[in-house]
Amino acid sequence: MVAVTTKSKPLRMIDLILSKRAGHEHTAAEIDFLIAGIMDGSIPDYQLASWLMAVCWRSMTLEETALLTDAMRNSGQVLDLSAIGPVIGDKHSTGGVGDKTTLVFVPLLAAAGIPMAKLSGRGLGHTGGTIDKLEAIPGFQVDISIDQFIKQVKEIGMAIGGQTAELAPADGKIYALRDVTGTVESIPLICASVMSKKLAAGANFIILDVKCGRGAFMETEEKAIELAQAMSSVGRLLKRPVTAVVTDMEQPLGRAVGHTVEVIEAIETLKGNGPDDLTELCLELGSLALVHAGKAKDQKQARVALQALIDSGEALKSFGVLIRAQGGDDKVLTDYSIMPTAKHTKPYMVPGSGKQWLEHLDGKKVAEACKLMGAGRTKKGDPVNMAVGVVLNIKTGDSTEGGATAAVIHYDTEEQFSAAASKLAEAFTFSNSFVEKPKLIKASV
Ligand code: URA
């Protein structure tokens, strides 16, 4: 193990635990000692778990969080993409339900001339993962090597790969322990986890979509803003510009939840037929990126440019280029039936009778309905059913009436349908009086 010492005495993990438990700030040497010890295995899991719990209770300053992020970034390979060009973008969402933004954002921004180098994860907890969704496209390879990732960004201006163990490996070790020790929901730990991977992936500006609401890790707007501020401050301290937007994840984004159905919705969005909220989020995040990259003078001009790329079919063409480059079959753009498709579809009806408004739609419960049909994992490595899913007919604030279709369930067996339908009954809450539609973009940081 690398011997890291202060002037007077060698560092010991027990002292870091005691210091954090008492609410003190760690030094750079202590943080380096911690990450070196995690990487060479000299810090046992029980001490690391204890330290993680102390961080959960005592938190960390922004400077400390930046030191932790930097040390975690440097625990593995750090990509240098500077040869590709002066501006390379990345986008990260903190995870939600029905969030297929990356599938639209990456080809759209590449069509606008901004290279996009995007490493994505698989589903985590109740939230879906971009990498899993892309695997619904026949042949699409997500496990690409770092060399191919870089080559592809150079040649076609975009790549979407699976998060590799070579980048920020300290995060993999810490995350596995956090997952089983009740220490996931700590703002400095989430911040260091996300930012270390983003910084190691080499992009020189990052657009962050911090989700808030019952379908997200941050349930309240206050906590989501705190996380967004922490990530943009750490980005500033480590000289990597970050623009963060806090968006609603009380209800799913868009109408489709599931793998194949989400890919279809992303393609429809690139064709200009996407749901309002997904289209709006892609234009908002995309216009921030265009302004940052100096390709538009303001967001208004940037939105017009992005909309033109959708209207002209360039954005869709760009997705075809990405699919082909990663071994996928681009016939999917015109023929959705080549993806895994559920055996049956059946509507889930609005209960009661007469005019009603959808008062609340619980994104987490919709995700659970899909998971009950096999769309999610209960443990790492479980296979996922790409074909099943839920397509929502109404969103919060929409008016409807008893007996109308609230959602369409895509399923293979009657057991799956019954399990999903009973979970959806918990997801929808109706009202007899007018309900306002919720705001999608809650704050910009
Ligand atoms: N996603 C991550 O990569 N890390 C976290 O800590 C939470 C969400």
Boltz pocket constraint, residues with backbone or C-beta under 6 A from the ligand:
constraints:
  - pocket:
      binder: B
      contacts: [[A, 93], [A, 94], [A, 95], [A, 184], [A, 189], [A, 190], [A, 191], [A, 193], [A, 194], [A, 217]]
      max_distance: 6.0
